[in-house]
Amino acid sequence: MGWYFRAVGTRRIVEFLLLTAFVAFFAGPLLNLAVLAFSGQWSYPDLLPHQWSLKWWSFVLSKDDIAKSIGLSFLIAAIVTALSIVICIPAAYAFARIRFPLKRFFLFSFLLTHAFPKMGLYVSIAVLFYRLGLMNTLLGVVLIHMINVLMFMTWIPTAAFRNVHAAQEESARDVGATPFRVFRSITLPMAMPGILVASVFTFLNSLDEAQGTFLVGIPDYKTMPIVMYSIISDFPSSAGAVFSIILTAPTILLLLAAQRLVSADVMASGFQVK
Amino acid sequence: MSLQLSVRDVTKRFKTGEGVTGISLDVTKGELVTLLGPSGCGKTTVLRSIGGFLKPDSGDILIEGRSVVALPPEKRPTSMVFQSYNLWPHMTVYENLAFGLKIRKLPKAQIREAVADALRLVQLPNSEKKLPGQLSGGQQQRVALARSLLLKPAVLLLDEPFSALDAKLRQEMREELREIQTQTGLTMVFVTHDQEEALALSDRIVVMNHGHIEQAAAPRHIYDRPSTLFVARFIGKMNFLEGVVEGSGIRVGPFVLPNEDRIEGETLVGVRPEDVILKAAEAGEGMKGLIKQIMVLGHYAEISVELEGGGTVRSFQPKDAVRELTAGQQVAVAFTKSIAYPKIGDN
């Protein structure tokens, strides 16, 4: 046996061990979750469940408010994504192209909502929402979600617009394109990967948001994560496992799509404050 | 010959203090004019004003007799090739070239034909389907050039288009551009900081410094008779010797050189290295000096001579003529041609 390890080399062995540890920590809980979701009965010392079953799937899917919450979550996520594109893309273009005083300060201020404990921020917003009558409304929930994603939606597209060189826009003007045509045919398509990544982030972030929704949207706007809280506390863990798989599926699909579109460094470059 | 482009008393000052003042320039049809100068001299400002990317503070710009100064870039009959980032990476070469023609609403068959012709002209036939990222730097600049040629501009503007390329490719592109210019008869304004490029390409060179024109003339004339000290220093290599006005001439060491411009006071006398003659020290005549260094640079050699009275003179000699010379040898230096400038400031 010894000769084999010597031949492989220490470096490869260490690499293998690290990989194993990574897989165990990363994939282990997910695997456990998957098994749990399909188990009927499973008690502690056993490695696999006594009984495989789909009963928690049918339970979860048959509950009315769960199906409703899935629809609601996707609706809210879609609205939040669309609205923040409309608001943030022009802002990002301005940050990338136009010189104005205190630009860095404004760009940096988007980080502020992430600098405080979320609950504190939400409570003070809730006080404001009470006065404005936004509590327990769709608009209130959407606004709360948007607060979380403003930073992604501005910073990443700003970097994407910055990567479009002035000469590339000017040469389009030069061959006869109007400023609007330049934006539509040159600038926007070139920045599109960054904008798509930011949109995917926004969509996922909105799907996942629980704290703010809980505070502002209860009782009428129960999204998936909120319903999940009650399921986890009221039913066996298998129900929670089923639900979290349902919640994870769109995340994984969208991330895979985003990954095909852009490389990691495009995402990383979104977080530079120049 | 008709006037194609006329820049009249254009002034553009930036907040930083840089810019140009009172620039006037006429370019006739089919002429290739180079704006040459060190960085920050305002050559690009002039070019961008012609292209419409800068609005001059005052002055007028006429193309084919029509004022264009109020028009945005897309309405001007000019086309510009930039230093880099000319192409749109999300479009194929064909789409890059066809973009301007599509805006002009040309029929598709005609666009396809024009694109193929333009690519042949820049020696990149059949590369329509490639993406800019798949081309080398030189090829990208060729595509950019083709895109401008396609639009048949009244004036083609080139903003240091070859400066990002390596020396050999730069030379090739220069020759190609010159050939395209003779084929198409386009009027071109070319900006560069490379005096060699300017000398090689131009029908006329406009030397700029600190936002004004120092001299505008044919390359030969600029080289032989630089009208100011700045031009003399900037174009080619030049030796400078201190001279004193003496009667109707200027005395430099043992020589009295002609004072054609009637300069008074202290002068600097410029001599091109190829106009410097080296003789054996015993010949007697000339300024005595020691050979400091001999560098063979291909078909010629550069010899630097340290003069007895101080200062160094460089001389270009055919490489065969330097066989008998060695470093440390004493020689006498004489000149066949010289040009005098008044000594100004700390020059």
Interface residues (C-beta under 8 A of the other chain):
Chain A: H165 A166 A167 Q168 E170 S171 A172 R173 D174 V175 G176 A177 T178 R181 S185 I186 P189 M190
Chain B: G51 G52 F53 P72 P73 E74 T78 S79 M80 F82 Q83 S84 Y85 N86 L87 W88 P89 H90 F99 G100 I103 R104 A144 R147 S148 L151
